[in-house]
C-alpha cells in the first residue's frame, strides 16, 4: 500500500494486512449478471435468513455495544469506474450490518479503548480491517469461503450451492476444485447430484438431508 493511497482513504497501516479504515469507505458486494463475488452464505435460504434473523441480530448488537468488535473485517481492494481503490467486504457481513445500524442510529456503545459510553458513529468512525490484494473474484470467493468456513460452519448444502453458482457462470472444473478445495471425484459426484436429485436437491442445499443420504437417493433412482 503506497502513501498516496493511504492518504486518499485516510487509512492507517497497522501491521501485516491490518489497516485502520473509515467505516464509510467499506463497499458491499453487489450481485451482477456476470460472474462476480458474493458472500457464499447467501447461496442458501438458511444463509440469507441468518443475516435477517432478529434474535441473532439483537445478540450480536448487544455484544458489539458492550464489548466491541472482536474480529477485524476481511476486505479486498477494488477499483471504481474512475480507477480509485476502495476496500470491499469479503468477510464479516453480519458484524457490518449490525455496526452500520448502530452507527446510523448513533446508538450509545462502550468504547473498547476507554470503556466509556459514546455514540457508535464516533467510536467506530474507523474500524480495523484485514485487506488482501486478491487478483480476481474467484480469489475473493476462495478467501471468503474459508473465512466463513472457519467462523460459522458452511454446510454440505452450501458446497452444492457453490458448485451450482460457479457452473452457472461457466467456471472451469479446476477453478471450482480450487475454491472448494475438493477433488475431481467429489466434483463429478456433486454434478450428478445436481442433475439427478430432483426435488430433493433443495433439501440437500437447505441441509435437511445429508450428502450421503442424497447420494443414496440417486442410487435408488438409478436402480428404478
C-alpha positions as CSV (number, residue, x, y, z in Angstrom):
1,X,0.0,0.0,0.0
2,X,1.6,3.3,-1.1
3,X,1.4,6.5,0.9
4,X,-0.8,8.3,-1.7
5,X,-3.5,5.6,-1.4
6,X,-3.4,5.7,2.4
7,X,-3.9,9.4,2.3
8,X,-6.7,9.2,-0.2
9,X,-8.8,7.0,2.0
10,X,-7.3,8.1,5.3
11,X,-6.4,4.6,6.1
12,X,-3.6,3.8,8.6
13,X,-1.3,0.8,8.2
14,X,-1.1,-1.2,11.4
15,X,0.8,-4.4,10.5
16,X,0.8,-7.2,8.0
17,X,-2.6,-7.0,6.2
18,X,-4.2,-5.0,9.0
19,X,-5.4,-1.4,8.4
20,X,-7.5,1.1,10.2
21,X,-10.2,2.1,7.7
22,X,-13.0,4.7,7.7
23,X,-16.2,2.6,8.1
24,X,-17.9,4.7,5.4
25,X,-15.3,3.6,2.8
26,X,-16.1,-0.1,3.0
27,X,-18.0,-1.2,-0.1
28,X,-20.6,-4.1,-0.1
29,X,-20.5,-6.6,-3.0
30,X,-23.4,-6.3,-5.4
31,X,-24.5,-9.3,-7.4
32,X,-24.2,-8.7,-11.2
33,X,-25.5,-10.6,-14.3
34,X,-21.9,-11.8,-15.0
35,X,-19.8,-13.9,-12.6
36,X,-18.8,-11.7,-9.6
37,X,-18.0,-12.1,-5.9
38,X,-20.9,-12.5,-3.4
39,X,-20.9,-14.0,0.1
40,X,-21.2,-17.8,-0.2
41,X,-23.5,-17.9,2.8
42,X,-26.2,-16.2,0.7
43,X,-26.4,-19.1,-1.7
44,X,-29.0,-20.9,0.6
45,X,-32.2,-19.6,2.1
46,X,-30.8,-20.5,5.6
47,X,-27.7,-18.4,4.9
48,X,-29.9,-15.5,3.8
49,X,-32.1,-15.9,6.9
50,X,-29.0,-15.8,9.1
51,X,-28.5,-12.2,8.1
52,X,-32.0,-11.1,9.0
53,X,-32.7,-13.3,12.0
54,X,-33.8,-10.8,14.6
55,X,-32.7,-12.9,17.6
56,X,-29.2,-13.3,16.2
57,X,-29.0,-9.7,15.1
58,X,-30.0,-8.5,18.6
59,X,-27.5,-10.8,20.3
60,X,-24.6,-9.6,18.1
61,X,-25.7,-6.0,18.6
62,X,-25.6,-6.4,22.3
63,X,-22.2,-7.9,22.1
64,X,-20.7,-5.2,20.0
65,X,-22.4,-2.5,22.1
66,X,-21.0,-3.8,25.3
67,X,-17.7,-5.5,24.3
68,X,-16.8,-4.1,20.8
69,X,-15.7,-5.8,17.6
70,X,-13.8,-8.9,18.5
71,X,-12.6,-9.6,14.9
72,X,-11.5,-7.3,12.1
73,X,-13.5,-7.1,8.8
74,X,-12.0,-9.1,5.9
75,X,-11.7,-7.0,2.7
76,X,-10.1,-6.8,-0.7
77,X,-9.1,-3.7,-2.7
78,X,-11.4,-2.9,-5.7
79,X,-11.4,-0.1,-8.2
80,X,-14.4,2.1,-9.1
81,X,-15.1,3.4,-12.6
82,X,-12.6,6.2,-12.1
83,X,-9.8,3.8,-11.1
84,X,-10.0,4.8,-7.4
85,X,-9.5,1.9,-5.0
86,X,-11.8,1.0,-2.1
87,X,-11.9,-1.8,0.5
88,X,-14.7,-4.3,-0.4
89,X,-16.1,-6.5,2.3
90,X,-15.3,-10.2,1.9
91,X,-15.9,-11.5,5.5
92,X,-17.9,-10.1,8.4
93,X,-21.3,-9.3,6.8
94,X,-23.3,-9.8,10.0
95,X,-20.9,-7.6,12.0
96,X,-21.0,-5.0,9.3
97,X,-24.8,-4.9,9.2
98,X,-25.1,-4.6,13.0
99,X,-22.4,-1.9,13.2
100,X,-24.0,0.0,10.3
101,X,-27.3,0.1,12.3
102,X,-25.5,1.2,15.5
103,X,-23.7,4.0,13.6
104,X,-26.7,5.2,11.5
105,X,-28.8,5.4,14.7
106,X,-26.0,7.0,16.7
107,X,-26.6,4.5,19.5
108,X,-24.6,4.6,22.7
109,X,-22.0,1.9,23.0
110,X,-19.0,1.2,25.2
111,X,-15.8,2.5,23.6
112,X,-13.5,-0.6,23.9
113,X,-10.4,1.6,24.3
114,X,-11.7,3.9,27.1
115,X,-14.5,1.8,28.5
116,X,-16.7,4.9,28.4
117,X,-20.1,5.3,26.8
118,X,-20.1,7.2,23.5
119,X,-22.1,7.4,20.3
120,X,-21.3,4.5,17.9
121,X,-20.7,6.9,15.0
122,X,-17.8,8.4,16.9
123,X,-16.4,5.1,18.4
124,X,-16.5,3.3,15.0
125,X,-15.6,6.1,12.6
126,X,-12.6,4.0,11.8
127,X,-12.5,0.2,12.1
128,X,-9.8,-2.5,11.8
129,X,-9.8,-4.5,8.5
130,X,-7.6,-7.2,7.1
131,X,-7.2,-6.2,3.5
132,X,-5.9,-8.6,0.9
133,X,-4.7,-7.8,-2.7
134,X,-6.7,-10.6,-4.4
135,X,-6.4,-10.7,-8.2
136,X,-10.0,-11.5,-9.2
137,X,-13.5,-12.5,-8.0
138,X,-12.5,-16.2,-7.8
139,X,-9.7,-15.5,-5.4
140,X,-12.1,-13.4,-3.4
141,X,-14.5,-16.4,-3.3
142,X,-11.7,-18.6,-2.1
143,X,-10.8,-16.2,0.7
144,X,-14.4,-15.7,1.7
145,X,-15.2,-19.4,1.6
146,X,-12.5,-20.3,4.1
147,X,-13.2,-17.3,6.3
148,X,-16.8,-18.3,6.6
149,X,-15.9,-22.0,6.9
150,X,-13.7,-21.2,9.9
151,X,-16.2,-18.9,11.7
152,X,-19.7,-20.3,11.0
153,X,-19.7,-23.8,9.5
154,X,-20.7,-23.8,5.9
155,X,-22.7,-27.0,5.2
156,X,-22.7,-29.6,2.5
157,X,-25.6,-27.8,1.1
158,X,-23.6,-24.6,0.8
159,X,-20.9,-26.6,-1.1
160,X,-23.5,-27.9,-3.6
161,X,-25.0,-24.4,-4.0
162,X,-21.5,-23.0,-4.6
163,X,-20.9,-25.6,-7.3
164,X,-24.2,-24.6,-9.0
165,X,-23.3,-20.9,-8.7
166,X,-19.9,-21.4,-10.3
167,X,-21.4,-23.7,-13.0
168,X,-23.9,-21.0,-13.8
169,X,-21.1,-18.7,-14.8
170,X,-19.3,-21.5,-16.7
171,X,-16.2,-21.6,-14.4
172,X,-13.7,-24.4,-15.2
173,X,-13.5,-27.6,-13.2
174,X,-10.0,-26.6,-11.9
175,X,-11.4,-23.3,-10.6
176,X,-14.3,-24.9,-8.8
177,X,-12.0,-27.5,-7.2
178,X,-9.6,-24.7,-6.2
179,X,-12.4,-22.7,-4.4
180,X,-13.9,-25.6,-2.6
181,X,-10.6,-27.5,-2.0
182,X,-12.1,-30.8,-3.3
183,X,-11.0,-33.4,-5.8
184,X,-12.4,-34.4,-9.3
185,X,-14.3,-37.4,-7.9
186,X,-16.2,-35.1,-5.4
187,X,-17.0,-32.7,-8.2
188,X,-18.3,-35.4,-10.5
189,X,-20.5,-36.8,-7.7
190,X,-21.7,-33.2,-7.0
191,X,-22.6,-32.7,-10.6
192,X,-24.5,-35.9,-10.6
193,X,-26.5,-34.9,-7.5
194,X,-27.4,-31.5,-9.1
195,X,-28.5,-33.2,-12.3
196,X,-30.4,-36.1,-10.9
197,X,-31.6,-35.4,-7.3
198,X,-34.8,-33.7,-8.5
199,X,-37.0,-32.2,-5.8
200,X,-34.6,-33.5,-3.0
201,X,-31.9,-31.1,-4.3
202,X,-33.4,-28.3,-2.3
203,X,-33.5,-30.5,0.8
204,X,-29.7,-31.1,0.4
205,X,-29.0,-27.4,-0.2
206,X,-31.0,-26.4,2.9
207,X,-29.3,-29.1,5.0
208,X,-32.5,-31.0,5.6
209,X,-30.7,-34.2,4.3
210,X,-27.0,-35.1,4.3
211,X,-24.9,-35.6,1.3
212,X,-24.6,-39.3,2.0
213,X,-28.4,-39.5,2.0
214,X,-28.6,-37.6,-1.2
215,X,-26.1,-40.0,-2.9
216,X,-28.2,-43.0,-1.7
217,X,-31.4,-41.4,-3.1
218,X,-29.7,-41.0,-6.5
219,X,-28.6,-44.7,-6.4
220,X,-32.2,-45.8,-5.7
221,X,-33.4,-43.7,-8.6
222,X,-30.8,-45.3,-10.9
223,X,-32.0,-48.8,-9.9
224,X,-35.6,-47.8,-10.7
